[in-house]
Each structure stands twice: as C-alpha cells, then as structure tokens.
Amino acid sequence: MNIFEEKKIKISEAVLALDLDGTLTNSKKEITENTKAAIDKFIKAGGTVVLASGRPTFGVSPIANILELEKKGGYILSYNGGYFYDCKNDKELFMKELTHEYLPILEEQAKHFGVNLMTYNHDKAYALDIDEQYYMLEVTINHFIRVKVDPLAPQITFPIIKCLMTAPGDHLAKVEQEMKKLWEGKLNIVRSEPYFLELTEVGIDKANTLLNMTKKIGKDTKNLVCCGDGFNDLSMIQAAGIGVAMANAQEKVRQAADYITKSNDEEGIVDVIEKLFYWDI
C-alpha cells in the first residue's frame, strides 16, 4: 500500500512534527540544505512545523534558528513533551514541571542502579557525574555548561521539567523496567536512545502534548504527521494521522509506523514532504 496516495494531506491544514536527532538532522547533527529548503517550502505553502524533541528547549533553539521559525512561524516541543513554545510570538503555550519532591528519591535510585542522573536549567546541565560518557554526549549535542552536584537534590532549587538517567544501553534497559514498576502512575519513563532514560511527569510524552497543542493552535489532529526514529517517538507516531518512521529507526518504531521513509542520512524528511502532501492551487 502507498499510504501517500490514499491519505495525502492539504498542506495548509497540515502539522508536521519532526524529531531532531536521527530524524531531522543527519549523523553529523546537521540539517542539510535540501532538507532546510523543503521545510521552508512547506512553511511558505501554509504548513505548520513542530520540532518535537527530548532535548531541553535550549538544545532545540539552535535548530529552530537555522529554520528561522521565529520569523516564518513554527513551534518547539521540548523535554519530551514537557514544554511547548510558539517561536514567532515568543510565547510559552504549555509547561509541566516534574514534582520536585521526587528528585531525592530519583537520586537514591540512580545510585542504587549504578546510573548517572542529570537535569537542566537554561544553558546548564547538572549531574552526579560530569565525566560519564553519555552525560558528555548530551552536553556536546546541546552545548551545555557542565555542573557537578553530588548530592544533587539539595542544590536543585529551580523548577525542573525532565530528568535523564544515562548508562550503557544493555544495563539501562533493565533499569527502565524496574523504574517503570517503581513509578507507575507517577512518572512517564521512556528511552529516547538506548543510553538515555527520560523521566517526566505521568501523562507527559510527545503524543499527548502534540495532540493537545495541535487542537489549541486550531488544527485537526487527523492532519498531524509525526516523524521519528527513537523509542520516545513511538507514542506520537502511533497517535498521528500519519506516523512516519525513518529507515534508521528502532525496529519497534518501524513496526508501528504507517510509512517508512529514507534514513536521516538520506534526507528522509525531504522524501516525506515531497510525497505526503498536496499543495493548494
């Protein structure tokens, strides 16, 4: 079945939600000129773009700036759904903080499971271990200032939206299952990468925030198209009018998608924009 022949969406009515790492950006964490041009054409034709990422807002903003969303219009969904921002109008539309009282418990559990724990404030990334390799990867991707805090909880007095546990994937997969049992009904727990375990308030994920915000900005959720590759993209791909997995996506994500596009290194988002939508005459 060619879903693009059966379910093409009028571009002026469409909302295109794009994960960043492994989806919009290539393996070098870059947006190619062809991809940028395709998104620009999509926006000029009346389409709505949402950058939907597990990254903190500070880490998403440079991508939004490259796409000039502050001028052309578009939105940022950050913290895996904990925050939603209107770029053109410089306006916060949604934020859900993580219950602060959970932090010392999460710190105790991180030490028990032998994983690192981190959280964010603007351009700073606070962690128990600032030399751990996966923390360093997160810092490098988002250009954070490294801040060591051990113990973590007493020094984190600012509002937090998300915490992140980091460790090798095989170990973190086991930790994920234990954490889900411990925090059932209180936290949403999902891996964005094998080595990143995202911790947000219950009910906070990309799907719920996208569905609610799509309605809030006056669009129909049946015209919501979501593209991603990681485990934390699964919910939005399942909830979308059309869910798109990258060729490089996790197997579970590919299985859930309506369509599998080219990989992030083959400009898969260009393929989606060219095939999925029909242009207003």
N, C-alpha and C positions, 0 to 999 in steps of 0.2 A: 504494500500500500504506500502511495506517495501522499503523505498527510498534507503536504503543501498544496497539492491540487484540490484537496477536499475542504481544507479549513483555512485558506488564505484570509488574512485579516486586513481590513481597510486601515491604511497606515495612520490616518488622522485619529483613529479610535484606539490605536494600539499602545500598550505599555510593554516595553522591553526591559526586563530585569536581567542584569548581567553580573554574575560573579566575576571577581577580578583574577586572582591567582589561578592559573591553569585553565582560564576561560577567556577573558578579555585580553589579558597580557600573555605574551609568549614565554618561553623558558628563561629568557633574559629579563623578565619582568617589564617588558616594553610593549607599548601599543604600536603596531606597525602603521605606516602612513595609509595603507589601503584600508585598514580597519577604522582608523580615525575618519577617513573620507566617507566611508559607508555610514558611520554613525552620524556624521554631520549631515549627510543627505537625508537620512531617516528623520532627524530632528527638524530640518528645514521643511520637510513634507508634512510635518504636524505630529510626528510620533513622539512619545514620551519615554525617556530613558531613566532607569533607576540603576545606580551602581549598588549592587547588593552583596555585601562582604562581611566576613567575620572580623575583618580589620577594624580597629578603632577609627573614629572619624578623622583623626589626624593623619592616619595612614591612607585613607581613601581620598582625601582632599587633593593631593597632587595629581591623581588620575582625573578627578573632576576638572581640575585646572587645565590639564592638557586638552580635554574635550571642550573646554570653555563653557561649562554648564552654567557658570554664574552669569554669562551673557545670553546664551542660547536657551537656557532653561533645562531643568533636569533635577534629579533627586539623589540623595545619598541615603542608603540603608546601611548602617554600620553596626558593629558589636553583635553581629549575627541576628539582628532584628531588634536590638535594644534601643536603637535611636534612628530617627527618620528626619531628614533635613531638606528643605527647599533651597536649592543653590541660588536661583535667580533672585528670590526675595529675601535671602539671608535669614531664614526663619526655621526654627525648630518646630516640627509638627508632632513629634512623639518622642518620649523618653521613658524608659522603665528602669529604675535603679535596682541593683542587687541588694537584698536585705543585708545591712551592714553587720548585723549580729551573726551572720553565717561565716564571716571571714575567719575568726579564730578557730572555728571548727574545721573549715577547709584547710587551714594551715596545719592543724594537727593531723588531718587525714593525709595531706601531701607528704608530710614527714613519715607517717606510718607506711605509706605505699612506696616511699622512695622516689618521689617525683618532684619536679620543681613546680612552684606556684608563682604566678605573676598577675598584676593588674596594671591599670593605666590611669594617667592624669595628664591630659593635653599631650605634650611632647615627651613625657617621661614614662618609662616602663619600670615598675617596681617589682623586685623579685627576691626570693630567698637566695638564689644562686645566679649571679650575673655572668658567670663564666660557662654555664651549661650550654651545650651546643645548640639546642633547639630554641632556647631563650635568645641566643645570639642571632639565630636565623630570623626570629621575629623582629628583633631590634634592627637588623640590617635591612630587612624588607621595608620597614616603616620609618626608618631613620630616627629612632627614639634615642633619648638620653638614658643611659643605664643608671639605675639607682638600686643599690643593695639595701634591703631591710630584713633583718632577722633578729628578733621576731617581726613578722610582717604586720599583724593586725593592729598593735598599738599605735603604729606610725601612719596608718592609712585613715585619715580623718575626713578626707574629701569624698564626695559621692562617687560610687563605682557602678558601672553598668555590666561589666563582664570580668570574670577571672579566667585564667588559662592555665591548665596543667600541661607540662611538657615532659616528654620521656621518649625513649625508643618505642616504635610502633607496636612491637610484639608485647611488650610489657604494658603499654598504655591501653591496649585492647582489653586486657584483664582488669585493669584499674577502672576502665569505663563501665564494665558490667557491675563491679562492686559499688561504684559510686551511684549508679542508677538505682540500685536497691536501697542504698542508704538515704538517697534524696528524693525518692519517689513522691510526687505531689508537691515538691518544694522548688526543685531546680530542673531546668532543661539542660540535659547533658548530651553532647554530641561531638564527634571528632570532625574537624574541618580538614585536617591532614592526619595521616597515621600517627604523627608525633605531637599533634595539638588537640587537647581536650577542652572544648568550650563549655563554660559554666555561666548560665544566665537564669533569670527568674523563670519559674514554670510558666508555660504558655508563650514564652518569647523564643521565636525562631523566625527564619526568613519568611516562611509561608504565612503565618498569622499576621505579621506586620505588613507584608505586601498586600494581602487581601484587604485588610482594614484600610490601609493608606490608598490603595487603588480606588476604593469607594469614596474616600474622603476627598480625593482630588477630582472626583466627578467622572471616573472611568468605569467601564464594566469589566468585572473580573474574568469574563469569558474571553476578553481580548488581551489578557495578561499572558505574556510569553516569557518563560524563565529559562535561562541558560546557565549550566554549571557543570562541575566535574567532581566535587567532593561530597563527603557524607553529609555535611551541613547544608548542601544544596538539594538534598533528596526531598525534603518537605516542600520546597517551593516548586520543584519540578513536578511533583505529584499533584500539587494544588493548582497549577497553572492551567489556563485554557489550552495551551500547548507547552509541554515540557520538553526541553532540548538538552541532551547530554553531549558533551564534547567526545570526540573519538578517544581521547586520553582519560576519560572519566573512570572513576571506580566502577567495577563490574555491576554492583548493586544499583548504582545511579543509571548506568546504561540500560539496565533491565527495566527501570521504572519510566524511562523517557518515551515520549511519543515519536521522537525523531533523534537520530544520532548524526550530528554534523561532523565536519572535519575537526582535526585537533587544533589546539591553541597555537601550535607552531605552523599550522596550515591556514591560518586566518579563518577559522571556523565561524566566527561572528559575521564576517562578510558573506559567507555562504548562507547563513540564516537570513540576513537582511535581504539578500537578493531573491531568495526562494519563498520566504514565508508571507510577505506582504504584497498587497496590490495597491497601486498608487492612485490617489484621487485624480480624476480627469478634470 
